[in-house]
């Protein structure tokens, strides 16, 4: 996502809110580096900020305990939407926005759970492997994005 944002440029997207999983230890330094390259003065810049929410499911986590952690993640996400709502939202067709979903490069043969959910509602569903485009007719393949 950071590479996609770097390609789009920062100007139309201000302020930027990066939402990370609490257990993510690698993304924050990369965000600060990207923002430095984009010209933001510091991590306290008004151009962007970072917030953290619980992860719905960790790798290797049992499916039974996933129910609890998913509820925690959903509660945190809803609270974030209430305290810091996005500039635009799709509200029963009243506000028209486009949803573009880019499936992870790591997904070669099947969609992620997020991809399976958003495949039905995304206006543009981008995959990075031709095998996925062949299995999902709505998917668009234009090569690797990252």
C-alpha positions in Angstrom: 0.0 0.0 0.0 2.9 2.4 0.7 4.2 1.9 -2.8 0.8 2.6 -4.2 0.5 5.8 -2.1 4.0 6.8 -3.2 3.0 6.5 -6.8 -0.2 8.5 -6.3 1.5 11.3 -4.4 0.4 12.9 -1.1 -1.4 16.1 -2.2 -4.9 14.8 -2.8 -4.9 12.7 0.4 -4.6 14.9 3.4 -4.5 14.3 6.2 -3.6 10.7 6.0 -4.5 8.2 8.7 -2.5 4.9 8.7 -4.3 2.1 10.6 -1.9 -0.6 11.7 -2.4 -3.8 13.7 -1.1 -3.6 17.2 1.2 -6.5 16.5 2.7 -4.9 13.3 6.3 -4.1 14.1 7.5 -3.3 10.6 5.1 -0.8 9.0 5.6 2.2 11.2 9.2 2.9 10.3 8.3 2.4 6.6 5.5 4.9 6.9 7.8 7.5 8.5 10.3 7.0 5.7 7.7 7.4 3.0 6.3 10.5 4.7 9.9 11.9 4.9 10.3 11.3 1.2 6.9 12.9 0.5 8.0 16.0 2.4 6.2 15.7 5.7 8.2 17.4 8.4 7.9 14.8 11.2 5.8 12.1 12.7 3.9 14.9 14.5 3.1 16.5 11.1 -0.5 17.4 10.5 -0.2 15.6 7.1 -0.4 12.2 8.6 -0.8 10.2 11.8 -0.7 6.5 12.8 -3.2 4.6 14.9 -3.3 1.0 15.9 -6.1 -1.5 16.3 -6.1 -5.2 17.4 -5.5 -7.7 14.6 -8.5 -10.0 13.8 -6.4 -13.1 13.5 -2.8 -13.8 14.0 -1.0 -16.4 11.8 -1.5 -19.8 13.4 -4.2 -18.6 15.8 -6.9 -21.2 16.5 -10.3 -20.6 14.8 -12.2 -20.7 18.0 -10.2 -17.9 19.6 -10.5 -15.9 16.3 -14.2 -15.2 17.2 -13.1 -13.2 20.2 -10.3 -11.3 18.6 -12.4 -10.5 15.5 -15.0 -9.0 17.8 -12.3 -6.9 19.5 -11.0 -5.8 16.1 -14.5 -4.9 14.8 -15.2 -2.9 18.0 -12.0 -1.0 17.7 -12.6 -0.4 14.0 -16.1 0.9 14.6 -14.9 3.2 17.4 -12.3 4.5 15.0 -14.9 5.2 12.3 -16.9 7.1 14.9 -14.0 9.2 16.3 -12.2 9.7 13.0 -14.7 9.2 10.1 -13.4 9.1 6.5 -14.0 12.1 4.4 -16.3 10.1 2.1 -18.4 7.1 2.7 -20.8 5.0 0.7 -24.1 5.5 2.3 -26.9 3.6 0.6 -26.1 5.1 -2.8 -26.4 8.7 -1.5 -22.7 9.4 -1.8 -21.0 7.8 -4.8 -17.4 6.6 -4.1 -15.4 4.0 -5.9 -13.9 1.1 -4.1 -10.6 -0.2 -5.5 -9.2 -3.3 -3.8 -5.7 -4.6 -4.5 -5.2 -8.2 -3.5 -2.0 -9.0 -1.8 1.0 -10.1 -3.9 1.3 -13.1 -1.6 -2.1 -14.4 -2.8 -1.2 -16.5 -5.8 -3.9 -19.3 -6.0 -6.8 -18.1 -3.8 -8.2 -14.8 -2.4 -7.7 -13.6 1.1 -10.7 -13.4 3.4 -10.8 -9.7 2.8 -10.6 -10.3 -0.9 -13.5 -12.8 -0.8 -15.6 -10.2 1.0 -14.7 -7.2 -1.1 -14.8 -9.1 -4.5 -18.5 -8.7 -4.6 -18.7 -5.0 -3.8 -15.5 -3.5 -5.1 -15.8 -1.4 -8.2 -12.3 -2.5 -9.3 -10.7 -5.7 -8.0 -7.0 -5.9 -8.8 -5.0 -9.1 -8.5 -1.3 -9.5 -9.1 -1.2 -13.0 -10.5 -2.8 -14.3 -13.8 -4.0 -17.5 -12.0 -6.3 -15.4 -9.8 -7.6 -13.4 -12.8 -8.5 -16.6 -14.5 -10.4 -17.9 -11.5 -12.3 -14.7 -10.7 -13.9 -13.1 -13.8 -14.3 -9.7 -12.2 -10.6 -9.4 -11.3 -8.3 -7.3 -13.3 -4.6 -8.4 -13.8 -2.1 -5.8 -15.1 1.0 -7.4 -13.7 2.8 -6.9 -10.4 2.0 -3.6 -8.7 4.7 -3.9 -6.0 
